[in-house]
Amino acid sequence: MIIDINSDMGEGFGPYRIADDDALMAQVSSANVACGYHAGDPVIMDRTIRLAKDHGVDLGAHVSFPDRMGFGRRRIDMDLAELEAHILYQLGALAGLAGRAGHRITHMNPHGALGNLASADPATAEAVARATMDFDPEIAFLVLPGSALEQAAEAAGGKAVRLFLADRGYLSNGQLAPRGQPGAVIHDPEQVLARVLRVIRDKETDTVDGQPIAMPVQSILIHSDTAGAVELAGLLRTGMTRAGVEITPLSRHI
């Protein structure tokens, strides 16, 4: 079995850093790079792109609402044409820097509030899919299984790769539990590993209220801003490898 391990990276600004991207890049097979809206700037984007290329890691666009102050975790109401323009702007910025570095965008993953909205709201999902497909129809979408974004991407003729967030709790409808809800974030590394191995083996996980739900995925996400992210990534990679899983970049799954 092959599985991708991906992480959100480049989530600093100017001299500020919130993650050890250098160490984490050695543990993952795909990276979702912040495009300057919730985090990141041209210098950080350029550095992270080159770091990914040097490690043979696939490059993804981590697009967001324009909300640097709130780290992209606050919903911003805008009409769909405006949202599409913001997505295209971010894709273009990342692609411009990637082209100079000799790398290319293989996938996209909407961040935070935009990702949650695109997973649940068909109109938003269609706007995200439309903008991305207009930019490059070869770019794959990282999606929650059964989400509105998965459906919109496939309806538009795009490629969807199903994603499991290793340290996040799920609701019975397959959406992420809100961060303020008990069980929304799992902090115990051994528990995170057990959840991931179960998803790979049985294609299911438990919701925050203990009910099993189907979870057929090809990619596992580790949040780089989680405390101990590098150690967690190493633990997951080792545990998955011992279980007979081959860690491969996301582009191998589409």
VOGU-3710 file (C-alpha; in Angstrom, 3 decimals, decimal comma):
1> miidinsdmg> 0,000/0,000/0,000  1,160/3,530/-0,758  0,269/6,577/1,339  1,234/10,235/1,106  2,267/12,205/4,197  1,715/15,926/3,736  2,079/18,987/5,923  1,227/22,691/5,805  4,458/24,668/5,543  5,857/28,140/5,053
11> egfgpyriad> 3,505/29,447/7,722  5,691/32,249/9,042  6,004/35,903/8,124  9,160/37,996/7,799  11,505/36,945/10,632  8,782/34,968/12,433  8,589/31,172/12,266  6,090/28,825/13,850  7,452/25,494/12,592  10,723/23,739/11,792
21> ddalmaqvss> 10,136/23,297/8,065  13,700/22,101/7,463  13,316/19,118/9,796  9,717/18,405/8,853  10,403/18,396/5,113  12,620/15,335/5,579  9,664/13,394/7,024  6,910/14,167/4,508  6,287/13,416/0,848  4,113/16,453/-0,017
31> anvacgyhag> 4,045/20,044/1,262  1,178/22,557/1,212  2,813/25,987/1,071  1,089/29,069/2,478  0,579/31,607/-0,308  0,785/34,831/1,685  -2,855/35,185/2,768  -2,949/33,465/6,151  0,827/33,233/6,454  3,928/33,318/4,322
41> dpvimdrtir> 5,549/35,988/2,202  7,507/35,886/-1,086  10,836/35,125/0,603  9,411/32,348/2,781  7,462/30,911/-0,161  10,598/30,879/-2,326  12,642/29,198/0,394  9,982/26,573/1,132  9,536/25,747/-2,558  13,274/25,199/-2,944
51> lakdhgvdlg> 13,366/23,117/0,228  10,594/20,899/-1,134  12,370/20,480/-4,471  15,651/19,577/-2,773  13,874/16,846/-0,767  11,873/15,470/-3,720  8,650/16,588/-2,031  5,529/17,477/-4,039  4,459/21,121/-3,953  0,923/22,178/-3,064
61> ahvsfpdrmg> -0,795/25,550/-2,764  -2,286/26,211/0,670  -4,774/28,934/-0,251  -6,796/30,896/2,298  -9,127/33,736/2,986  -7,127/37,006/3,279  -6,795/36,765/7,071  -3,194/36,980/8,229  -4,209/38,393/11,603  -6,473/35,411/12,301
71> fgrrridmdl> -4,222/32,810/10,636  -6,958/32,093/8,098  -9,253/30,599/10,704  -11,948/33,273/10,377  -14,589/33,106/7,673  -14,765/36,134/5,373  -17,993/36,609/3,438  -17,380/37,499/-0,192  -19,148/36,805/-3,441  -17,967/33,806/-5,411
81> aeleahilyq> -16,329/35,779/-8,225  -14,250/37,632/-5,645  -13,277/34,364/-3,969  -12,183/32,890/-7,296  -9,977/35,918/-7,947  -8,325/35,526/-4,534  -7,641/31,839/-5,193  -6,193/32,533/-8,648  -3,996/35,273/-7,179  -2,481/32,873/-4,650
91> lgalaglagr> -1,983/30,089/-7,180  -0,275/32,505/-9,535  2,084/33,772/-6,852  3,173/30,280/-5,866  3,494/29,128/-9,473  5,663/32,109/-10,389  8,154/31,355/-7,644  7,975/27,605/-8,294  8,752/28,055/-11,975  11,917/29,976/-11,216
101> aghrithmnp> 13,000/27,215/-8,812  12,293/24,477/-11,365  9,422/23,025/-9,340  5,696/22,854/-10,089  2,380/22,840/-8,241  0,918/19,334/-8,105  -2,017/19,939/-5,752  -3,977/22,447/-3,707  -5,432/22,329/-0,217  -7,635/25,177/1,072
111> hgalgnlasa> -6,648/26,268/4,565  -8,612/26,819/7,760  -11,966/28,558/7,430  -11,881/28,375/3,639  -11,165/24,652/3,753  -13,975/24,011/6,222  -16,430/26,047/4,147  -15,406/24,413/0,877  -15,856/20,987/2,478  -19,429/21,741/3,585
121> dpataeavar> -20,855/24,337/1,167  -21,366/23,280/-2,475  -21,297/26,828/-3,865  -17,958/27,604/-2,208  -16,586/24,227/-3,258  -17,582/24,906/-6,864  -15,856/28,294/-6,771  -12,647/26,746/-5,423  -12,779/24,006/-8,043  -13,581/26,430/-10,864
131> atmdfdpeia> -10,719/28,790/-10,045  -8,215/25,966/-9,666  -9,265/24,205/-12,868  -9,101/27,508/-14,763  -5,547/27,949/-13,501  -4,346/24,412/-14,211  -6,659/21,402/-14,712  -3,802/19,048/-13,760  -3,671/20,293/-10,164  -5,175/17,749/-7,745
141> flvlpgsale> -7,437/18,651/-4,817  -6,793/17,426/-1,286  -10,296/16,728/0,071  -12,161/15,226/2,984  -13,857/11,985/1,866  -17,401/12,630/0,671  -17,065/16,393/1,050  -18,578/19,082/-1,130  -15,092/19,877/-2,449  -14,529/16,285/-3,532
151> qaaeaaggka> -17,818/16,323/-5,408  -17,145/19,721/-6,994  -13,626/18,773/-8,070  -14,756/15,556/-9,697  -17,761/17,243/-11,355  -15,347/19,766/-12,892  -13,185/16,963/-14,251  -10,478/17,399/-11,613  -8,512/14,913/-9,573  -9,362/14,452/-5,901
161> vrlfladrgy> -7,097/12,852/-3,304  -8,795/11,963/-0,045  -7,198/13,299/3,099  -7,138/12,309/6,779  -6,069/14,889/9,364  -4,007/12,879/11,811  -4,568/15,031/14,890  -8,111/16,283/14,320  -11,448/14,932/15,539  -14,323/14,264/13,144
171> lsngqlaprg> -18,093/14,678/13,292  -20,564/12,025/12,166  -21,024/13,814/8,808  -17,298/13,480/8,026  -16,534/17,153/8,672  -13,884/18,317/11,131  -15,030/19,027/14,668  -14,766/22,763/15,501  -11,519/23,476/17,322  -13,305/24,639/20,468
181> qpgavihdpe> -15,173/21,337/20,849  -13,817/18,625/23,189  -11,885/16,020/21,217  -11,356/18,314/18,217  -7,566/18,164/18,563  -5,725/15,002/19,613  -2,499/15,721/21,495  -1,224/12,231/22,404  1,247/11,079/19,681  0,590/7,381/20,323
191> qvlarvlrvi> -3,141/7,952/19,950  -2,535/9,833/16,704  -0,433/6,940/15,376  -3,080/4,386/16,375  -5,761/6,419/14,563  -3,644/6,657/11,411  -2,831/2,936/11,354  -6,522/2,118/11,815  -7,473/4,411/8,933  -4,896/2,741/6,691
201> rdketdtvdg> -5,829/-0,785/7,779  -9,608/-0,575/8,214  -10,498/2,606/6,287  -12,426/3,963/9,271  -12,046/6,166/12,334  -14,148/7,156/15,340  -15,990/10,446/15,616  -15,600/12,694/18,659  -18,622/10,933/20,185  -17,159/7,459/19,610
211> qpiampvqsi> -19,061/6,346/16,533  -17,153/4,709/13,647  -17,289/6,382/10,230  -15,760/5,362/6,901  -12,425/7,029/6,122  -10,933/5,780/2,826  -7,906/8,026/2,163  -4,658/8,261/0,222  -2,977/11,035/2,213  -2,275/11,801/5,889
221> lihsdtagav> -1,918/15,417/7,060  0,340/16,559/9,901  -0,104/20,168/11,014  3,311/21,836/11,150  2,136/24,288/13,832  1,211/21,476/16,225  3,605/21,232/19,181  6,046/18,396/18,517  5,137/18,171/14,817  8,586/16,965/13,736
231> elagllrtgm> 8,644/14,184/16,328  5,067/13,239/15,445  5,928/13,075/11,746  8,879/10,815/12,514  6,717/8,582/14,698  4,063/8,283/12,004  6,546/7,636/9,227  8,302/4,925/11,240  5,034/3,330/12,377  3,558/3,333/8,889
241> tragveitpl> 6,715/1,911/7,346  6,810/-0,885/9,916  3,192/-1,655/9,004  4,255/-2,193/5,387  3,155/1,172/4,031  5,240/2,873/1,333  5,392/6,661/1,765  5,036/8,273/-1,655  4,363/11,828/-2,947  0,791/12,815/-3,637
251> srhi> 1,345/12,859/-7,409  1,818/9,087/-7,287  -1,808/8,712/-6,155  -3,493/10,453/-9,103
//
